[in-house]
């Protein structure tokens, strides 16, 4: 198990414990934000869904696995994967145009984002809270070109953070 997923698993276990305690949506949101603050490196830029007014300004990369992408994704997203990611998959992108990477909560996408930065991409941003936060903020999701409310939450355990949308595992 690599270091990212060991950290991810430890933090997730802590966050699940925190999430069980809250009785309100606000408390659960606080627990989710606390979890996210432990997953992200402070020197890697994030953008919250509310900060994204026009997705066409970005080259959008979905860093989840193919079966997650097929359930739903952001409009215009290109699937690049995580376990199978190769820089060749993004060779057609403009290294000087902003890139938005995302996954379920932002851990995998941050790792891919760092690879892009190391490869010379100049403006790479991680979607804060990933597709879960995107859905919780009632931003549009798509499946086969049509609107959907389904969200693949990676596992049932991660599904506790999805407040708005239909969970798929």
KATA-V384119 format. One record per pair of residues at least 12 apart in sequence whose C-alpha atoms are under 7 Angstrom apart, sorted by the first residue. I is the first residue (numbers start at 1). GAP is how many residues later the second one is. D is the distance in whole Angstrom. If there is no record, write none. Layout:
i | gap | d
I | GAP | D
I | GAP | D
This chain:
i | gap | d
8 | 31 | 7
11 | 24 | 7
15 | 16 | 7
15 | 20 | 6
18 | 13 | 6
19 | 12 | 6
32 | 129 | 7
36 | 93 | 7
39 | 68 | 6
40 | 67 | 7
45 | 80 | 5
45 | 81 | 6
46 | 79 | 5
46 | 80 | 5
46 | 81 | 6
46 | 82 | 5
47 | 78 | 6
47 | 79 | 6
47 | 80 | 5
47 | 81 | 5
48 | 79 | 6
48 | 80 | 5
49 | 85 | 6
58 | 39 | 7
58 | 40 | 5
58 | 41 | 5
58 | 42 | 6
59 | 39 | 6
59 | 40 | 5
59 | 41 | 6
60 | 16 | 7
60 | 17 | 5
60 | 18 | 6
60 | 39 | 6
60 | 40 | 5
60 | 41 | 6
61 | 16 | 5
61 | 17 | 5
61 | 18 | 6
61 | 19 | 6
61 | 39 | 6
61 | 40 | 5
61 | 41 | 7
62 | 15 | 6
62 | 16 | 6
62 | 17 | 5
62 | 18 | 6
62 | 19 | 7
62 | 39 | 6
62 | 40 | 5
62 | 41 | 6
63 | 16 | 6
63 | 17 | 5
63 | 18 | 4
63 | 19 | 5
63 | 38 | 7
63 | 39 | 6
63 | 40 | 5
63 | 45 | 7
63 | 46 | 6
64 | 17 | 5
64 | 18 | 6
64 | 39 | 5
65 | 16 | 5
65 | 17 | 6
66 | 15 | 7
68 | 84 | 5
70 | 73 | 6
71 | 72 | 6
71 | 79 | 7
71 | 80 | 6
71 | 81 | 6
72 | 69 | 6
72 | 70 | 5
72 | 71 | 5
72 | 76 | 7
72 | 78 | 6
72 | 79 | 6
73 | 68 | 5
73 | 69 | 5
73 | 70 | 7
74 | 67 | 5
74 | 68 | 6
75 | 66 | 7
75 | 67 | 6
82 | 26 | 7
95 | 25 | 7
95 | 26 | 4
95 | 27 | 6
96 | 25 | 6
96 | 26 | 5
96 | 27 | 7
97 | 26 | 7
98 | 25 | 5
98 | 26 | 6
99 | 24 | 6
99 | 25 | 5
99 | 26 | 6
100 | 24 | 6
100 | 25 | 5
100 | 26 | 6
100 | 27 | 7
101 | 12 | 6
101 | 24 | 6
101 | 25 | 5
101 | 26 | 6
102 | 24 | 6
102 | 25 | 5
102 | 28 | 5
102 | 29 | 7
103 | 27 | 5
103 | 28 | 6
104 | 26 | 5
104 | 27 | 5
104 | 28 | 6
104 | 49 | 6
104 | 50 | 7
105 | 24 | 5
105 | 25 | 4
105 | 26 | 6
105 | 27 | 6
106 | 20 | 7
106 | 21 | 7
106 | 22 | 6
106 | 23 | 6
106 | 24 | 5
109 | 17 | 6
110 | 16 | 6
113 | 13 | 7
132 | 30 | 6
135 | 29 | 6
135 | 30 | 6
136 | 26 | 6
136 | 27 | 6
136 | 28 | 5
138 | 26 | 7
149 | 16 | 5
149 | 17 | 6
150 | 15 | 6
150 | 16 | 4
150 | 17 | 6
150 | 18 | 6
151 | 14 | 6
151 | 15 | 6
151 | 16 | 5
151 | 17 | 6
152 | 15 | 6
152 | 16 | 5
152 | 17 | 6
153 | 14 | 6
153 | 15 | 6
153 | 16 | 6
154 | 15 | 6
155 | 14 | 6
156 | 13 | 6
